[in-house]
Amino acid sequence: MLAVFVDGAIDAAWGGNDYFAVYEGGADDVCSTGLLGDETCVSVDWEMVTDAERGDVLQVSYTGQNGFTYLFLGEANGVSVDLSDFETGTLSFDVKVISKGGAISLVVALENENQDRPFVSGFSIDESDKWLPFDLPIAEMTASGFDLSRVDVPFVLFPFPGANHLVYQLDNVRFESVANP
């Protein structure tokens, strides 16, 4: 297992808590630095909260401003990470949707330094107030031509189509070497 965000922290392999960013609008419109750092975002807010089942988790809340906003968990600080050992495994994470708002799905992306296009996959969400596990097979990434050998951004998440009043919690973002049954 290679952690991305577990127990309320971004793993050191991905730069630690300093390598959290929220982009609002376009790819160059950074409105935050660090998991607990400065923030100037208009359409999204986040905080570490304590969940009775999980302990510290990340809670993300979108305001009524309907901007296109996406968050990045981790970046390899200019050094890519080879995830080839995980090619038969999964990118796994847990989400609890507190309030669905206007979103119908969440979209996950990974980026690497070799390609202009990231790998992207979406999943439907429901307002359940329960932790739901998601396991994205790494084989889907490699089948699309995504190069696992030089991953520099392991987890990008954004709502679709809009995020008005969406509130969710995120925990246990990790790469598993063997696909979960």
C-alpha positions in Angstrom: 0.0 0.0 0.0 1.2 3.5 -0.8 -0.7 6.2 1.0 -1.7 9.5 -0.5 -3.9 10.9 2.3 -4.4 8.7 5.4 -5.1 9.6 9.0 -5.6 13.3 8.2 -2.3 13.8 6.4 -0.7 13.7 3.0 2.0 11.1 2.8 5.6 12.3 2.7 6.1 10.5 -0.7 3.8 13.2 -2.1 5.3 16.1 -0.3 3.3 16.1 2.9 0.6 18.6 3.9 2.3 21.4 2.1 1.4 19.8 -1.2 -2.3 20.4 -1.1 -3.8 22.9 -3.6 -7.2 24.1 -4.7 -7.6 25.5 -8.2 -10.6 27.8 -8.9 -11.5 28.6 -12.4 -8.5 27.7 -14.6 -5.4 25.6 -14.1 -3.3 28.7 -13.0 -5.9 30.1 -10.5 -4.5 28.7 -7.3 -6.5 29.9 -4.3 -4.8 27.9 -1.5 -1.4 26.6 -0.4 -1.0 23.7 2.0 -3.6 21.6 3.7 -3.9 24.0 6.6 -2.3 27.0 4.9 -3.5 30.2 3.3 -6.8 30.3 1.5 -8.4 32.8 -0.7 -11.0 30.5 -2.4 -14.4 32.0 -3.1 -16.3 28.8 -4.0 -14.9 26.2 -1.7 -13.7 25.8 1.9 -12.1 22.8 3.7 -11.1 21.8 7.2 -9.9 18.8 9.1 -12.8 17.3 11.1 -12.9 14.4 13.5 -15.2 11.7 12.4 -16.5 9.3 15.0 -15.6 6.2 12.9 -12.4 7.5 11.2 -10.7 10.1 13.3 -9.3 13.0 11.3 -10.7 13.4 7.8 -10.8 16.1 5.2 -14.2 17.9 4.9 -14.7 19.9 1.7 -17.7 22.4 1.4 -18.7 24.2 -1.7 -20.5 27.6 -1.4 -23.3 28.9 -3.6 -20.7 30.3 -6.0 -20.8 27.9 -8.9 -17.1 28.0 -9.9 -15.2 25.1 -11.5 -13.0 24.1 -8.5 -10.8 21.1 -8.1 -8.4 20.0 -5.4 -5.0 18.3 -5.6 -3.8 16.0 -2.9 -0.1 15.7 -3.0 2.5 16.5 -5.6 5.8 14.8 -5.8 7.7 18.1 -5.4 9.2 18.0 -8.8 10.1 14.3 -8.5 7.8 11.7 -10.0 6.8 8.5 -8.3 6.9 5.1 -10.2 3.6 3.3 -9.5 4.3 0.4 -11.9 4.2 -2.0 -8.9 0.5 -1.2 -8.6 -0.5 -2.0 -12.1 -2.7 -4.9 -11.0 -4.1 -3.0 -8.0 -6.4 0.0 -7.3 -6.5 3.6 -6.5 -8.8 3.4 -3.4 -10.5 6.0 -1.3 -13.5 6.6 0.9 -16.0 9.3 0.6 -18.9 10.4 2.8 -21.4 12.8 1.1 -23.0 15.0 3.7 -24.9 17.2 1.3 -25.1 16.5 -2.4 -26.0 20.0 -3.5 -26.0 20.3 -7.3 -23.4 17.7 -8.0 -24.3 14.3 -9.5 -20.8 12.9 -9.6 -17.2 13.3 -8.5 -14.4 13.0 -11.0 -10.9 11.7 -10.1 -7.8 12.4 -12.1 -4.1 11.5 -11.9 -1.3 13.4 -13.7 2.2 12.5 -14.7 5.0 14.5 -16.2 5.1 12.5 -19.5 1.7 13.4 -20.8 -0.4 16.5 -21.4 -3.6 14.7 -20.5 -4.3 13.2 -17.1 -6.2 10.0 -16.5 -9.8 10.8 -15.5 -12.6 8.7 -14.2 -16.0 9.7 -12.7 -18.4 8.1 -10.2 -21.9 8.9 -9.1 -22.6 10.2 -5.7 -25.6 10.0 -3.4 -26.3 11.9 -0.2 -26.0 8.9 2.2 -24.0 10.3 5.2 -22.2 6.9 5.2 -18.7 6.1 4.2 -18.5 4.6 0.8 -15.4 2.9 -0.6 -14.3 3.5 -4.1 -11.7 1.3 -5.9 -10.5 2.5 -9.3 -8.7 -0.4 -11.1 -5.2 0.7 -12.2 -5.7 -1.4 -15.3 -8.2 1.2 -16.5 -5.5 3.8 -16.3 -2.9 1.7 -18.2 -5.6 0.7 -20.8 -6.1 4.4 -21.6 -2.4 4.8 -22.2 -1.6 6.5 -18.9 2.1 6.0 -17.9 2.4 4.8 -14.3 6.2 5.2 -14.2 6.2 9.0 -13.6 3.2 10.0 -11.6 3.6 13.5 -10.1 0.0 14.3 -8.9 -1.6 11.2 -7.4 -5.1 12.5 -6.7 -7.2 15.3 -8.1 -10.9 15.5 -7.3 -13.7 17.7 -8.6 -17.5 17.7 -8.7 -19.6 17.5 -11.9 -21.6 19.3 -13.2 -21.7 22.0 -10.5 -20.9 22.0 -6.8 -23.4 24.4 -5.3 -23.7 23.4 -1.6 -21.9 20.1 -2.0 -20.3 18.9 1.3 -18.2 15.7 1.4 -15.6 14.1 3.6 -12.5 12.2 2.2 -10.3 9.6 3.9 -7.9 6.8 3.1 -6.7 7.8 -0.4 -4.1 5.1 -1.3 -2.7 2.8 -4.0 -3.3 -0.9 -3.3 -1.0 -3.4 -5.0 -3.7 -6.1 -5.5 -7.2 -5.3 -6.6 -9.7 -5.4 -3.8 -12.3 -8.2 -4.2 
